Amino acid sequence: MAGQWGGGGSGRGEWTGISIFGVVLVVVGAIFLVDQLGIFHFAWRVLWPVLLIAIGAVLVVNAAARHGAVEHGTGAAQTSIARDGAGRLELEVGVGAGTFQLGGGSSQLVEVQSSAADIAAEQRREGDLAQVRLRQDVASFGAWRGGTSWGIRLASDIPTRLKFDAGAGSFDLDLSSLAIVEAKLQVGAARTRIVLPRPRGAVTVSITGGAASFGIEVPTGVEYRFESSGGLTSVDGLTQSAGYGTATDRVLVRFTGGASSVRIG
């Protein structure tokens, strides 16, 4: 489906929101119509609280049901995006709270596994370029309470541009086995481990952090430079390797942070 976004995941968050609000609108509209036509008159002071309680009860019951599914392991989900001739990958990941790991080694283009049924995936193709979006389905109870655990694996041999936006939680991003062309990483209140890629040419890794703790690991032989700006950022470790200035294959890390601590090693 060139030029069109197609589904690759559950998409359940969208339909959950539509169904809940659709039912609410239909019920309220029907009650209002009956009242206006004089068929039956309602005591609105009493009816509104009853409606709100009923809607809240439905949401609580649904959330509890999803919570039970996650705890018993029946809410787990997985999805994959096939290679289908892809020669380049642009991956955009947007997640909220939980534990998330990303690395290479997939036989597919992208593979995702979650402890909850909260994966929403889309893709589109333009020639050999595959554009993939992964989102955490916020309709999942696990997504709200931060109990989700994701494992994301990418094909190691496909040149990849990565955008990773995350909220609160624990994030482990191992880029060392990926063919990273560029990476943009943004996290909020989090504990984050980032393993730098083994670059082919000049590669830029941009990191934006909130109240976060970062551990940046440098694989053996990788030449790098770390630049920091903004916020109250403390940096522990060597900010530039000895051979960075003359290296052709090198990584530039640009960090913009709030109240963040960074350890390089």
C-alpha positions as CSV (number, residue, x, y, z in Angstrom):
1,M,0.0,0.0,0.0
2,A,2.4,2.6,-1.3
3,G,1.7,6.1,0.2
4,Q,-1.0,4.8,2.5
5,W,-0.8,3.9,6.2
6,G,-1.9,0.4,6.8
7,G,-2.5,-1.4,10.0
8,G,-0.1,-3.8,11.6
9,G,-1.2,-4.0,15.2
10,S,-4.3,-4.1,17.3
11,G,-5.6,-0.6,16.7
12,R,-7.8,-1.3,19.7
13,G,-7.4,2.0,21.4
14,E,-9.1,3.9,18.5
15,W,-12.1,1.6,18.4
16,T,-12.5,1.5,22.2
17,G,-12.7,5.3,22.3
18,I,-15.2,5.4,19.4
19,S,-17.4,2.7,20.9
20,I,-17.6,4.3,24.4
21,F,-18.3,7.8,23.2
22,G,-20.6,6.7,20.5
23,V,-22.8,4.8,22.9
24,V,-22.8,7.8,25.3
25,L,-23.9,10.2,22.5
26,V,-26.6,7.9,21.3
27,V,-28.1,7.4,24.8
28,V,-28.0,11.1,25.7
29,G,-29.4,12.1,22.3
30,A,-32.2,9.6,22.5
31,I,-33.1,10.8,26.1
32,F,-33.0,14.4,25.1
33,L,-35.2,13.8,22.0
34,V,-37.9,11.9,24.0
35,D,-37.9,14.7,26.5
36,Q,-38.2,17.5,23.9
37,L,-41.1,15.6,22.0
38,G,-43.0,15.5,25.3
39,I,-43.2,11.7,25.2
40,F,-41.7,11.5,28.6
41,H,-40.1,14.1,30.9
42,F,-36.9,13.4,32.8
43,A,-35.7,14.8,36.0
44,W,-32.4,16.0,34.7
45,R,-30.9,16.8,38.1
46,V,-31.3,13.1,38.9
47,L,-30.5,11.7,35.5
48,W,-27.1,13.3,34.9
49,P,-25.5,11.8,38.0
50,V,-27.0,8.4,37.2
51,L,-25.6,8.6,33.6
52,L,-22.1,9.5,34.9
53,I,-22.1,6.7,37.5
54,A,-23.2,4.2,34.8
55,I,-20.5,5.3,32.4
56,G,-17.9,5.2,35.1
57,A,-18.9,1.8,36.2
58,V,-18.6,0.5,32.6
59,L,-15.1,1.9,32.3
60,V,-14.0,0.5,35.6
61,V,-15.4,-3.0,34.8
62,N,-13.7,-3.0,31.4
63,A,-10.4,-1.8,32.9
64,A,-10.6,-4.5,35.6
65,A,-11.2,-7.1,32.9
66,R,-8.2,-6.0,30.9
67,H,-6.1,-6.0,34.1
68,G,-7.1,-9.6,34.9
69,A,-6.1,-10.6,31.4
70,V,-2.6,-9.1,31.8
71,E,-2.0,-10.6,35.2
72,H,-2.9,-14.1,33.9
73,G,-0.8,-13.7,30.7
74,T,-3.7,-13.8,28.3
75,G,-3.4,-10.2,27.4
76,A,0.1,-10.5,25.8
77,A,0.4,-9.4,22.2
78,Q,2.9,-9.4,19.4
79,T,3.1,-8.0,15.9
80,S,5.7,-8.0,13.1
81,I,6.4,-6.1,9.9
82,A,7.7,-8.2,7.0
83,R,10.7,-7.0,5.0
84,D,8.9,-7.3,1.7
85,G,11.9,-5.8,-0.3
86,A,12.6,-3.0,2.1
87,G,16.0,-1.4,1.7
88,R,15.6,1.4,4.2
89,L,13.6,1.9,7.4
90,E,12.1,4.9,9.1
91,L,10.8,3.8,12.5
92,E,8.8,6.1,14.8
93,V,8.1,4.7,18.3
94,G,5.7,6.5,20.7
95,V,5.2,4.9,24.2
96,G,4.1,6.0,27.6
97,A,4.9,4.2,30.8
98,G,6.5,0.8,31.3
99,T,9.7,-1.1,30.5
100,F,10.9,-1.0,26.9
101,Q,13.8,-2.7,25.2
102,L,15.0,-2.1,21.6
103,G,17.7,-3.9,19.7
104,G,18.6,-5.8,16.5
105,G,18.7,-9.3,15.3
106,S,15.2,-9.7,13.8
107,S,14.6,-11.8,10.8
108,Q,11.7,-9.5,10.0
109,L,11.9,-5.8,9.4
110,V,10.3,-5.0,12.8
111,E,9.1,-7.3,15.6
112,V,7.3,-6.3,18.8
113,Q,6.2,-8.3,21.8
114,S,4.3,-6.9,24.7
115,S,3.1,-8.2,28.0
116,A,-0.3,-6.5,27.4
117,A,-2.5,-6.1,24.3
118,D,-1.4,-2.5,23.8
119,I,0.5,-2.5,20.4
120,A,-0.8,-0.3,17.6
121,A,1.3,-0.5,14.4
122,E,1.1,1.2,11.0
123,Q,3.2,1.1,7.9
124,R,3.5,2.5,4.5
125,R,5.9,1.8,1.6
126,E,7.5,4.2,-0.9
127,G,9.7,2.2,-3.2
128,D,12.3,0.5,-1.0
129,L,11.5,2.8,1.9
130,A,9.4,1.3,4.7
131,Q,7.9,3.8,7.2
132,V,6.7,2.2,10.4
133,R,4.9,3.7,13.3
134,L,4.6,1.9,16.7
135,R,2.3,3.3,19.3
136,Q,1.3,2.2,22.8
137,D,-2.4,1.7,22.9
138,V,-3.5,3.9,25.8
139,A,-6.9,2.1,26.0
140,S,-5.0,-0.7,27.7
141,F,-5.1,-0.7,31.5
142,G,-1.5,-1.8,31.5
143,A,-0.5,1.3,29.6
144,W,-2.0,3.6,32.2
145,R,-0.6,1.9,35.2
146,G,2.9,1.5,33.8
147,G,2.9,-2.3,33.9
148,T,3.7,-2.9,30.3
149,S,6.9,-4.6,29.1
150,W,7.8,-4.3,25.4
151,G,10.6,-6.0,23.4
152,I,11.3,-4.4,20.0
153,R,13.7,-6.0,17.5
154,L,14.8,-4.6,14.2
155,A,16.6,-6.0,11.2
156,S,20.3,-5.4,11.8
157,D,21.2,-5.0,8.1
158,I,18.7,-2.4,7.0
159,P,19.8,1.3,7.2
160,T,17.5,2.9,9.8
161,R,16.3,6.3,10.9
162,L,14.9,6.0,14.4
163,K,12.6,8.4,16.3
164,F,11.8,7.2,19.8
165,D,9.5,9.3,22.1
166,A,8.8,8.0,25.5
167,G,7.3,9.1,28.8
168,A,8.1,7.6,32.2
169,G,9.7,4.2,32.8
170,S,12.8,2.2,32.0
171,F,14.2,2.2,28.5
172,D,17.0,0.0,27.1
173,L,18.1,1.0,23.6
174,D,20.9,-1.1,22.2
175,L,21.8,0.5,18.8
176,S,25.1,-1.3,18.5
177,S,23.9,-4.0,16.1
178,L,21.7,-1.7,14.0
179,A,22.6,0.1,10.8
180,I,21.6,3.5,12.3
181,V,21.7,6.4,9.9
182,E,20.2,8.9,12.4
183,A,18.5,8.6,15.8
184,K,16.3,11.1,17.7
185,L,15.5,10.0,21.2
186,Q,13.2,11.8,23.7
187,V,12.3,10.6,27.1
188,G,10.6,12.2,30.1
189,A,11.0,10.9,33.7
190,A,13.0,7.8,33.0
191,R,16.0,5.6,33.5
192,T,17.6,5.1,30.1
193,R,20.4,3.0,28.8
194,I,21.7,3.7,25.3
195,V,24.4,1.7,23.5
196,L,25.8,3.8,20.7
197,P,25.7,2.3,17.1
198,R,28.7,1.2,15.2
199,P,28.6,3.9,12.6
200,R,29.0,3.8,8.8
201,G,30.1,7.3,8.1
202,A,29.0,10.2,10.3
203,V,26.0,9.4,12.5
204,T,24.1,11.8,14.8
205,V,22.3,10.6,17.9
206,S,20.1,13.4,19.3
207,I,18.8,12.9,22.9
208,T,16.3,15.1,24.8
209,G,15.7,14.2,28.4
210,G,13.5,15.5,31.2
211,A,14.1,14.5,34.8
212,A,16.0,11.5,33.7
213,S,19.1,9.4,34.3
214,F,21.1,8.2,31.2
215,G,23.8,5.7,30.8
216,I,25.5,5.9,27.5
217,E,27.7,3.0,26.6
218,V,30.3,3.1,23.8
219,P,31.1,-0.2,22.0
220,T,34.8,-0.9,21.6
221,G,36.4,0.9,18.7
222,V,33.6,3.5,18.2
223,E,34.8,7.1,17.9
224,Y,32.3,9.6,19.5
225,R,31.8,13.1,20.8
226,F,29.3,14.1,23.4
227,E,27.8,17.7,23.4
228,S,25.4,18.9,26.0
229,S,23.2,22.0,26.2
230,G,20.3,23.4,28.3
231,G,19.0,22.4,31.7
232,L,20.8,21.2,34.8
233,T,22.7,18.3,33.3
234,S,25.6,16.6,35.1
235,V,28.0,14.5,33.0
236,D,30.3,11.8,34.2
237,G,32.8,10.3,31.8
238,L,34.9,11.1,28.8
239,T,33.0,13.4,26.3
240,Q,35.2,12.7,23.3
241,S,37.2,9.7,22.2
242,A,40.8,10.2,21.1
243,G,40.3,9.5,17.5
244,Y,37.1,11.3,16.9
245,G,38.6,14.3,15.1
246,T,40.2,12.3,12.3
247,A,37.7,9.4,12.1
248,T,35.4,9.0,9.0
249,D,33.1,6.6,10.9
250,R,32.0,8.4,14.1
251,V,29.0,9.2,16.3
252,L,28.1,12.7,17.4
253,V,25.8,12.7,20.5
254,R,23.8,15.9,21.0
255,F,22.1,16.0,24.3
256,T,19.5,18.5,25.6
257,G,18.3,17.9,29.0
258,G,16.3,19.2,32.0
259,A,17.4,18.0,35.4
260,S,19.3,15.0,34.0
261,S,22.4,13.0,34.8
262,V,24.5,11.3,32.2
263,R,27.1,8.7,32.6
264,I,29.3,7.9,29.7
265,G,31.4,4.7,29.6
